[in-house]
Every structure is written in C-alpha cells, then in structure tokens.
Amino acid sequence: MAIQWFPGHMNKARNEIKEIMPQMDVIIEVLDARIPYSSENPMVGQLRGDKPVIKIMNKADLADPELTKQWMEYFERENGVKALAFGHDKANEVQRINALCKKLAPHKVGQDKQLKAMIMGIPNVGKSTLINTLAGRIVAKTGNEPAVTKAQQRIKLEDGIMLYDTPGMLWPKVENENSGYRLAATGAIRDTAINYEEVASYTAEYLLGAYPELLKARYKLDELPDCDWTFIEMAGRKRGCVKGGNQVDTHKMSEILINELRDAVIGQITMETPEMRESEEEMVAELRAQAEAKKAAREDEKRQRRARARKNRR
Ligand SMILES: Nc1nc2c(ncn2[C@@H]2O[C@H](COP(=O)(O)OP(=O)(O)OP(=O)(O)O)[C@@H](O)[C@H]2O)c(=O)[nH]1
C-alpha cells in the first residue's frame, strides 16, 4: 500500500528543524506506544547529532504494558536516550519530564539560564495534548484527525524550560509497507488515504499471530480462524455484517475491526516488537541497496549506449 499523503507544511518543517536543532539542549520525541517503530520520526535520528533524546511512549493506556516495558529498555540501550511511558492521565507526569530534561542538560539549569527542548512527533501521536499538559494551559490545538498542528511555536514552561513545538510530520516516503499498514491501523494516517480492507487484513493476520485469545474473546469465535479472511468472514457473520445473497460485508467488518483496535476495546495491543524493528530495518536496507544497484546499472547502461553512439558517429 503506497501512502500518498504528505502535506507541504511537512517539508517546511524539516528545514525549520534543521535550522534550530543546533540551539536545542534536549529533544522530546513523542511516539505512539502501539507502534514505537513506525511512529519514530527519521529526522530525529538524522538531525539530533549527540543531543539527548527523551522518548515518550504516548497512548500507553492503549498499548500492551509488557511490550511497552520491552521497548523502553530497548530504546535506552542507545546512548543519550531515555524513555517514559504516558497514558491519558498526563498531569502527574509533568514533573518527570521537567526533571529528566534538567538531568540531561545540567549545564542549562540555574538562574538566568534557559533550557531549550524541542518536541517532535508524527501527526496524531498526542503531541499537542502533551504540550498543553506541560504548559498547564491550552496552547496547542488537539484533535482526533492527523495534521492539526501546522505552525511552529515556542512555549515558556515553569522551571526555565522553553519548549519548541514543531508541526506534525510524517516522513516523505514510507519505504516499509508494513509500517504503512500499522500507521493506518492505529490512525496516524488520514482515513481518506487508506484502504480499509487491506489494512484490516494486515491487522487480522497480525492479531491472529500475536493476540489470538483477545480476538477470539472479542468476536465470540468458537474456534480460531486459520487466516485473516476466514476471520473477517467469521467475525462479520457474528456481527451481522451481511449483505444481499448472504454475503459478508467485508468492508463493514474491516471498519469495525480497525475502529475497535483504535479504541482498544479488543484489548491493550501493541503492533510492533523490537525484534520486528530490527528485521524490518534490515529488509528496508536491503531494498534500498537493491534499488541503488538497479539505478547504478541503468546509468552504466546509458553511459555505454552513449559511448557506442559516439563511436559509431566517428
Ligand atoms: N488514549 C489516549 N489518547 C490520547 C493520548 N494522548 C492524546 N490522545 C488523543 O489522541 C488524539 C490526537 O492528539 P493530539 O494531541 O491532537 O495529537 P498531535 O500529535 O498534536 O496531532 P497533530 O496536531 O496532528 O500533530 C486526540 O484525540 C487525543 O485526545 C493518550 O495518552 N491516550
């Protein structure tokens, strides 16, 4: 599934971040705890240099607590990275972020000093909600639709911290098709850009492997389906998604599955593990290398053709 969704303000954001990054003391990266790999912004890795990063595993109330723990340990193995998990109730967490910022940039703590923290995150991870909680007032617009945050702003927090907000960003091209499905399933991609049936099929296959009992219980299935489409069939009938000719309305059942996954009514589900990240990164690197080799071969062929033409002209 190719993702055709890249608002122009995201390009602008990249340039803005590049420009202000050198002044920053700490980067706060907001992730969706259900997809910690796919909701990572590649710009953080590309532009951070050796700046400390706090990874916020947001929406942890919707995610699998055991996997959230594993992800945090995994992230913290990287130099200068700390991870915190936040759910809906963020008010109690403000002190934890402030204290961590200060711990990571102690040279910016004290009278007349200002610690600059940049907050980054792909659309709809809950960045604005977190900013409002940190600020203790409404400074950022929140909403359930991705790409609500559009302009950059600075927010003065207590304790001498200046928070730099950046517009929501998704990367220019999602090279990993599986990430595309998971971003769509959890709601990071606009609904108009997704094919419900494809996303539901991917989701059902993943859930059958990782959380079969939750699926069985939620959809009151007597037995475990053997594949994604058997699941859509069985669950569709249980839910009364049937149209003319006693056919299952697969589109309707697909919508139900995705909406129930997003609302966590199936259970606390995480769609990625650190192992998946490792293997998919390898796959992406391989695909990239293959594409580059193909491009080099094409250019080589062109060069040879030009050389032959020159020779023939002589
Ligand atoms: N369950 C749950 N929902 C959350 C949490 N944090 C935010 N949300 C919801 O997620 C949705 C998106 O939140 P926003 O704060 O608008 O997200 P954003 O990252 O600023 O989005 P953009 O403006 O598109 O960049 C809203 O419906 C929030 O209520 C959380 O910790 N748990």
Ligand as a Chemical Component Dictionary entry (heavy atoms), coordinates in Angstrom:
data_LIG
# 
_chem_comp.id                   LIG 
_chem_comp.type                 NON-POLYMER 
_chem_comp.pdbx_formal_charge   0 
_chem_comp.three_letter_code    LIG 
# 
loop_
_chem_comp_atom.comp_id 
_chem_comp_atom.atom_id 
_chem_comp_atom.alt_atom_id 
_chem_comp_atom.type_symbol 
_chem_comp_atom.charge 
_chem_comp_atom.model_Cartn_x 
_chem_comp_atom.model_Cartn_y 
_chem_comp_atom.model_Cartn_z 
_chem_comp_atom.pdbx_ordinal 
LIG N1  N1  N 0 -5.867 7.040  24.647 1  
LIG C1  C1  C 0 -5.086 8.116  24.582 2  
LIG N2  N2  N 0 -5.377 9.088  23.704 3  
LIG C2  C2  C 0 -4.559 10.166 23.651 4  
LIG C3  C3  C 0 -3.421 10.298 24.485 5  
LIG N3  N3  N 0 -2.818 11.473 24.189 6  
LIG C4  C4  C 0 -3.545 12.038 23.215 7  
LIG N4  N4  N 0 -4.599 11.264 22.875 8  
LIG C5  C5  C 0 -5.628 11.519 21.844 9  
LIG O1  O1  O 0 -5.015 11.426 20.552 10 
LIG C6  C6  C 0 -5.614 12.334 19.641 11 
LIG C7  C7  C 0 -4.520 13.188 18.980 12 
LIG O2  O2  O 0 -3.944 14.026 19.951 13 
LIG P1  P1  P 0 -3.213 15.418 19.580 14 
LIG O3  O3  O 0 -2.625 15.934 20.836 15 
LIG O4  O4  O 0 -4.123 16.312 18.824 16 
LIG O5  O5  O 0 -2.072 14.884 18.574 17 
LIG P2  P2  P 0 -0.909 15.661 17.811 18 
LIG O6  O6  O 0 0.247  14.760 17.797 19 
LIG O7  O7  O 0 -0.707 17.007 18.363 20 
LIG O8  O8  O 0 -1.530 15.756 16.357 21 
LIG P3  P3  P 0 -1.145 16.746 15.181 22 
LIG O9  O9  O 0 -1.728 18.083 15.540 23 
LIG O10 O10 O 0 -1.804 16.108 14.007 24 
LIG O11 O11 O 0 0.334  16.819 15.087 25 
LIG C8  C8  C 0 -6.628 13.145 20.441 26 
LIG O12 O12 O 0 -7.904 12.597 20.230 27 
LIG C9  C9  C 0 -6.177 12.939 21.892 28 
LIG O13 O13 O 0 -7.246 13.045 22.801 29 
LIG C10 C10 C 0 -3.137 9.219  25.408 30 
LIG O14 O14 O 0 -2.141 9.213  26.147 31 
LIG N5  N5  N 0 -4.000 8.166  25.395 32 
# 
loop_
_chem_comp_bond.comp_id 
_chem_comp_bond.atom_id_1 
_chem_comp_bond.atom_id_2 
_chem_comp_bond.value_order 
_chem_comp_bond.pdbx_ordinal 
LIG N1  C1  SING 1  
LIG C1  N2  DOUB 2  
LIG C1  N5  SING 3  
LIG N2  C2  SING 4  
LIG C2  C3  DOUB 5  
LIG C2  N4  SING 6  
LIG C3  N3  SING 7  
LIG C3  C10 SING 8  
LIG N3  C4  DOUB 9  
LIG C4  N4  SING 10 
LIG N4  C5  SING 11 
LIG C5  O1  SING 12 
LIG C5  C9  SING 13 
LIG O1  C6  SING 14 
LIG C6  C7  SING 15 
LIG C6  C8  SING 16 
LIG C7  O2  SING 17 
LIG O2  P1  SING 18 
LIG P1  O3  DOUB 19 
LIG P1  O4  SING 20 
LIG P1  O5  SING 21 
LIG O5  P2  SING 22 
LIG P2  O6  DOUB 23 
LIG P2  O7  SING 24 
LIG P2  O8  SING 25 
LIG O8  P3  SING 26 
LIG P3  O9  DOUB 27 
LIG P3  O10 SING 28 
LIG P3  O11 SING 29 
LIG C8  O12 SING 30 
LIG C8  C9  SING 31 
LIG C9  O13 SING 32 
LIG C10 O14 DOUB 33 
LIG C10 N5  SING 34 
# 
